[in-house]
Amino acid sequence: MKLLKTNSNHPDFQKLTQLFDDYLVEIDGDEKDFFAQYNQIYIDNVIVCYEDEIAVGCGAFKEYEPTVAEIKRMFVLPEKRGKGIASTVLNTLEIWAKENGFQQAILISQCILQMTCN
């Protein structure tokens, strides 16, 4: 597994997020249009995960408040789920957010994740 720190202009991130959007249409139906407005943004802090040189997962964070990072665009290809990819991406995002001065991370989609600040 290889992780790449990049931004939202990276073509592999854009490809994965398009697949994520397609997936959201399946599970959210019409609600997907409401959430789309929040996902059409440029993000400086993006992780793309590769397995055998193929992009298999991604995630990102952006500032929500001065000390709070919002986790965005977490996605793993369905056939690659259950292998710890999402956990690895999320852990790396949390470390990167801490390095950028954030003390907490939130995931707006119903869960709140808190980083320990040791």
C-alpha positions in Angstrom: 0.0 0.0 0.0 1.4 3.4 -1.0 -0.1 6.8 0.1 0.3 10.0 -1.9 -0.2 13.4 -0.4 -1.6 15.7 -3.0 -4.5 18.1 -3.7 -8.0 17.8 -5.3 -6.6 18.5 -8.8 -4.9 15.1 -8.9 -6.5 13.0 -11.6 -6.6 9.8 -9.5 -8.4 11.7 -6.7 -10.9 13.1 -9.2 -11.5 9.6 -10.7 -12.1 8.1 -7.2 -14.4 11.0 -6.2 -16.4 10.5 -9.4 -16.9 6.9 -8.5 -17.8 8.0 -4.9 -20.4 10.4 -6.4 -21.9 7.6 -8.5 -22.0 5.5 -5.3 -23.8 8.3 -3.4 -26.5 8.4 -6.1 -27.2 4.7 -5.5 -27.5 5.1 -1.7 -28.8 8.7 -1.3 -30.9 9.1 -4.5 -32.2 12.7 -4.7 -30.4 13.8 -1.5 -27.2 13.5 -3.4 -27.9 16.8 -5.2 -28.2 18.6 -1.9 -24.8 17.3 -0.7 -23.1 18.0 -4.1 -22.9 21.7 -3.4 -20.5 20.9 -0.4 -18.2 18.7 -2.5 -17.4 21.0 -5.4 -14.5 22.7 -3.7 -10.7 22.7 -4.1 -8.9 20.9 -1.3 -5.2 21.3 -0.5 -4.9 18.2 1.7 -5.7 15.0 -0.1 -4.5 11.4 0.3 -4.7 8.9 -2.5 -4.0 5.3 -1.6 -2.5 2.9 -4.2 -2.3 -0.8 -4.3 -0.1 -2.3 -7.1 0.0 1.2 -8.7 -3.8 1.4 -8.9 -5.7 4.1 -7.0 -8.0 2.2 -4.6 -9.0 4.8 -1.9 -8.9 8.4 -0.9 -9.7 11.0 1.7 -9.1 14.6 2.4 -9.4 17.3 5.0 -10.0 21.0 5.1 -10.4 23.7 7.7 -13.9 23.7 9.3 -12.9 26.0 12.2 -9.4 27.3 13.1 -8.6 24.2 15.3 -11.0 21.7 13.6 -10.4 19.8 10.4 -13.3 18.4 8.4 -12.7 15.0 6.9 -13.9 14.9 3.3 -14.3 12.5 0.4 -13.5 9.3 2.2 -13.9 6.5 -0.3 -12.5 3.0 -1.0 -13.3 1.0 -4.1 -16.0 -1.6 -3.1 -13.9 -4.6 -4.1 -11.1 -3.3 -1.9 -13.0 -2.8 1.3 -12.3 -4.7 4.4 -8.5 -4.5 3.9 -7.8 -1.5 6.3 -7.4 1.0 3.5 -9.9 3.5 5.0 -8.4 3.2 8.4 -4.9 3.8 7.0 -6.1 6.9 5.0 -8.0 8.3 8.0 -5.0 7.8 10.4 -2.7 9.5 7.9 -5.2 12.4 7.5 -5.4 12.8 11.2 -1.6 13.0 11.6 -1.4 15.4 8.7 -4.1 17.6 10.2 -2.3 17.6 13.6 0.9 18.7 11.8 -1.1 21.6 10.4 -2.2 22.7 13.9 -5.7 21.1 14.0 -6.7 19.7 17.4 -9.9 17.8 16.3 -11.3 16.3 13.2 -15.0 15.9 12.3 -16.8 14.0 9.7 -20.0 15.9 9.0 -22.0 12.9 7.7 -23.3 12.0 11.2 -20.1 10.8 13.0 -17.7 13.0 14.9 -14.2 11.8 15.2 -11.9 13.2 17.8 -8.1 13.1 17.6 -6.1 12.7 20.8 -3.7 15.5 21.2 -0.8 13.7 23.0 
